[in-house]
Amino acid sequence: MKHKKTTTINKNIKESLTTSRDRENNINTENILTNVNSITNSNSNNNSNNNSTNSYIQFSCNAIYKYMKLGFIYIIKVAKIIINISGIYLLWIILHYFASHLYIKFCVPNNFIGFLISPFMTSTPHCQGLRWIVYNAANIINNMWTMIGIWICSTILVIKEKTHN
């Protein structure tokens, strides 16, 4: 039974080493497997402590797995929130960028005729819509920078009061 467990461990280690970047660095997997075997054999010589050690290791591994799972769930939730917020931020930046360039191209051409027709073009619906996008996108981008600055100041620059004993 113990031999089967050791060969399974060796097989898993060998597979992980041969599929990782260590293979490119020419690390000798046989030396690593020999070290693992010697550690496993030295642990198996202590039969009286072996059962308690194995149960402690199993308990520790289960606890680590539980906390890692909870941590990953939390990280995924936070990542979704960040992606949603940054997606909205990027949308407003893209809208501002393209609306600014389209306003210059369609509403204020860069020539003498554009200078003459610009008073008439500013009242057209597409120019008013582009101007609205540019104005509101700029305000929203400014507000987002303000919110980011406030959040950074409130989380990083926290002043703790001294407590007197």
N, C-alpha and C positions, 0 to 999 in steps of 0.2 A: 504494500500500500504506500509506504513511504517512498519507494523507488519511483512509482508512477507519479506521485506528487512532484518529486524533484525533476523528473523528465518533462513534466508539463510546465514547470517554472522555467526550465532551461529552454524549452521550445518557445515560450512566450518572449523570453528575453532575447533569444536569438532572432526571432522575427522582428521585434521592435528595433533591434540594433541594425539589422540588415536593411530595414526600410527607412532608417533615419539618416541624418546628415553625417553621422559617425562613420558610415561606410565610406563616404568620400574622403574622410580624414585617415583612412587605413587603420582604424583601431582594430586590434585583434580580438574578435569576439570569443575565441576559445579561451584566452586568458581571463576574460571577464567571467565566462561560464565556470572556469575552474575556481575562481574566487567565490562565486555564488555557491558552488558545491561545497567548498570548504566551510563556508559560513553555515550552510544548511546542515552539514554533517556535525559540526561542533555544537550546533543547537540540539541536534537529535541525540547526542551523547548524554545530555542531561535530561533523562526521562522523568525525574521527579518534578522538575520545574517546567517541563515541556508542556504539559496540559494547561497549567495556569498561565504560562507565557502565551500559548496559542489562543486561549480564551481572551486574555487581555489584548492581544494584537487584533483579534477579530472584533472585540468591542471598540477598540480605538479606530479601526478601519471603518466600522459602521458609523461611528460618531463623526469621523472626518467626512465620510460620504454624505451624511445627512446635512452637515453644515455647508459643504460645498454645493449640494443641490439647492439649498435655500439661498445661498449666495448667488448662484447662477440665475435662479428665478428672479431675484431682486435686480441683478444686472440687466437681464433681458427687459424687465419692466421699465427701468430707467432709460435703457437704450431706445425703446419705442417712444418714450416721451421726448427724448432729445431729437430723434429723427423727425417726429411730428413738428416740433418747434422749429428746428433748423429748416425743414421743408417749407414752412410758411415764410420764414425769413428769406430763403433763397428765391421763393416765388415773387416776393415783393422786390427783391433786387433785380431779378430778370425783367419784371414788368417795368420797373423804373428805367432800366438800361434801354430796352427796346422802344419804349414810349418816347424817351428823350430823342433817340435817333430818328424815329419816324416823324416826330414833330418838326425837327429841323428839315427833314427831307420833303415833307408834304405841306407844311404850313409856313415855313420861312425859308424858301429857296435861297441859295447863296449866289445871287446875281442881282443886277439892277432891276430886272422885272420882278424878282422876288421881293425887293424892297418896295416896289410900287404896289404889289398886290397883297402884301402882308396885312394891311389893315382890314381888307375884305376877307382874307382867309382865316383870321382869328375868330370870326363869328360862325364859321362852318361847324357842323356837328362833329365831324371827325377830329378837327383841331381842338374843339372844346373837350372832347372825350380824352384825347391824348394829354392835354394840359391837366385835366383832372387826375389822370393816372400818375403823371410826373409829380404833381403837388402832393397828393395823398401818399404815394409811395415814399417820397422823401420824408414826409412827417412820420410815417410808420417806421422807417429805417432809423430815424433819429430817436424815436421812442424806444425801439428795441435796444439801441446802444445804451440809452439811459437805464433801461431795466437790467441789462447785463452788468453795467457799472455798479448799480445799486446792489445787485445780487453778489457781485465779487466783494464789494465793501462790507456787506453784511456777513459773509461767510469767512472771508480771509482776515479782515481787520476786526476781529472780535477782541474786545478789551474785557478781561476778567477782573472783577473786583477782589481785593484782598480781604480775606476773612480774618477777623481778630479772634484769638483763642481766649 
